[in-house]
Structures are given as structure tokens and as C-alpha cells.
């Protein structure tokens, strides 16, 4: 087994309580958040402010309900027998690594008690807050890279690209299997040159990348933005056509990457 080396110290902004966390909601039959059928924990809290976010109600940590480890296990336990063969558990959000201590504790209990496949849906920005051993219970990382150009990335997310790329390199070092996720937004992330640069980069990560998911932008989050009284600047942005999405997938396929 490869050696795991400790990561740098914990960054600011991370909820460090390992016994309690903030859960926004759950989904018991997710089919697009990892292999098979998934039980999804949507955790509260995120440092990103993505222009196309469809869950802005998860941004604030305390918008979720406070839970302990037993609460989390009680949520998933009734489905464990089915999930053991049909899929597994996905931690999403928000940004689950904002509650890394708590999530790590919950993952350990799920693995020990139920032996379920565990996926982590993340943008990786806060990865320096955990040691390499934290990933021992993670079977799959679903890494969301918003854009390959640093300035455009910051314009979309209000955060910086480099920590996410550093996380991808860390996953490569750890030989951690991953799916790369890319939201295709007309006028923001669909420029062919940018997609080509992204594909070139993802190809350098090697065989840890099991698939690339090109996810067409949609307007399903508008009602949440409106309910929160937040300005939604992409109100007039269309959903990509099937042809546009396939053209982006073809760019990744040209690098030998499996796409979905």
C-alpha cells in the first residue's frame, strides 16, 4: 500500500467539531451523484459563491440542522442493506470538507458498521485541513473543477483555482480514484480553448480519473436565489444543447478520457 504523508495545517473557515455537524438535507435515491443508487448527505456550509450554484441555501453553515454522529447513522441505516449492493453513500453540499472533522468521523463509522461505498463530492479547496489518512474511508472523489483559467475561475466562484489543482495533484499522489465534474455554462465555461486546456490538464492526472462528467447548466436553482433575495445574474443564460454538450465531451474523449 502506498505511503500517506501528512498534509499542511488546517486552514481557516473549517468547522472542526468531530462530534457534531450541520446537515442541510438528505436524498435517499440519488442516481447522478456517484456509482449506482446513492444516499446523499447534503451538508451545510460553503466558502464558494458560484454564479450558477443550484443550492445557495446551503452556503451558510448554520442553515443546516445540528446533528451528531448517531443522527447521521440513523439516517442511512435503514437503507444500508440495499445500498451495500446497489450503490452507496455520497457526501455533498454545500462543501462537505468545510466540516471535515465531523465527516471523517461519520465516514469511519459507516465503513466499520455498514461497509458501504463512500463518495465525496467536493471542489477540494479546503483539502489542506485534513491529513492523508482522512481519505482512507473514501472510495471515490467527485472533483468539481469550475474552470481552468484562474481569472475566470475567480469570477465564477469568488475563490482561487490553485488549491483545487493542488488537491487534484494530491489525489494523484494518493492514487485516489476520482470522477472529474465540469459544469458547461454557455458564455462562461463553454469556450473550446478553455475546454481543451481543461482536458489537457485532466489527462495529466492519469488513470485515477475514471470518468469525466460534463454537466449541462440548468436553471433549476432560480427559485432558491429568489427566495433568498439574492441577485441571480445567469437568469437569461440558456441550457446547452445536446450538440454543445457532446462537443465538449468529444474534447475530453480525444485525450482518451471516458465521459458521461
TABELLIN-V748745 format. One record per backbone hydrogen bond with DSSP energy under -1.0 kcal/mol. CO is the residue of the C=O (numbers start at 0). NH is the residue of the N-H. E is the energy in kcal/mol with one decimal. If there is no record, write none. Layout:
# TABELLIN-V748745
co->{CO	CO}
nh->{NH	NH}
e->{E	E}
This chain:
# TABELLIN-V748745
co->{20	21	22	24	26	29	36	37	38	39	40	41	41	44	49	54	55	57	58	59	60	64	66	67	68	69	70	71	72	75	76	78	79	81	81	82	85	87	88	89	90	91	94	95	96	97	98	99	100	101	102	103	104	105	106	107	108	109	109	116	117	117	118	119	121	123	125	126	130	131	132	134	139	140	141	142	148	149	150	151	152	153	155	156	160	160	161	162	163	164	165	166	167	168	169	170	176	177	178	179	180	181	183	184	184	190	191	192	193	194	195	196	197	198	200	201	202	205	207	207	210	211	212	214	218	220	221	222	223	224	225	233	240	241	242	243	244	245	246	247	248	249	251	251	252	257}
nh->{66	43	64	41	39	37	87	29	89	26	91	23	24	94	52	57	58	44	45	62	63	22	20	71	72	73	74	75	76	78	79	82	83	84	85	86	36	38	118	40	120	42	97	98	99	14	102	103	104	105	106	107	108	109	110	111	112	113	114	88	138	139	90	141	143	126	128	129	133	134	135	137	119	178	121	180	152	153	154	155	156	157	50	48	163	164	165	166	167	168	169	170	171	172	173	175	140	209	142	212	144	214	216	187	188	194	195	196	197	198	199	200	201	202	203	204	205	208	177	209	179	259	181	183	221	224	225	226	227	229	228	236	244	245	246	247	248	249	250	251	252	253	254	256	255	211}
e->{-2.7	-2.5	-2.6	-2.8	-3.1	-3.0	-1.9	-2.3	-2.8	-1.9	-3.3	-2.2	-1.6	-3.0	-1.6	-2.3	-1.4	-3.5	-2.1	-1.7	-1.4	-2.5	-2.5	-1.7	-2.3	-2.5	-1.4	-1.4	-2.5	-1.7	-1.3	-2.9	-2.1	-1.1	-2.1	-2.0	-2.2	-2.5	-2.8	-2.7	-2.9	-2.3	-2.0	-1.8	-1.1	-3.6	-2.8	-2.7	-1.7	-2.5	-3.0	-1.9	-1.7	-2.5	-2.6	-2.3	-2.7	-2.4	-1.2	-2.9	-2.2	-1.5	-2.5	-3.6	-2.6	-1.7	-2.1	-1.7	-1.8	-1.8	-1.9	-1.7	-2.4	-2.5	-2.2	-3.1	-2.9	-2.2	-2.1	-1.9	-2.5	-2.7	-1.8	-2.5	-1.3	-1.7	-2.9	-1.8	-2.1	-2.1	-1.9	-2.5	-1.9	-2.2	-2.3	-2.4	-2.1	-2.7	-2.4	-3.3	-1.7	-2.7	-2.4	-2.4	-2.6	-2.4	-2.5	-2.1	-2.4	-2.7	-2.5	-2.1	-2.9	-2.1	-1.2	-1.5	-1.2	-1.6	-2.9	-1.0	-2.3	-2.2	-2.8	-2.4	-1.6	-1.9	-2.7	-2.4	-1.8	-2.6	-1.1	-1.8	-2.3	-2.3	-2.1	-1.8	-2.2	-2.5	-1.2	-1.4	-2.7	-1.9	-1.5	-1.6	-2.3	-2.7}
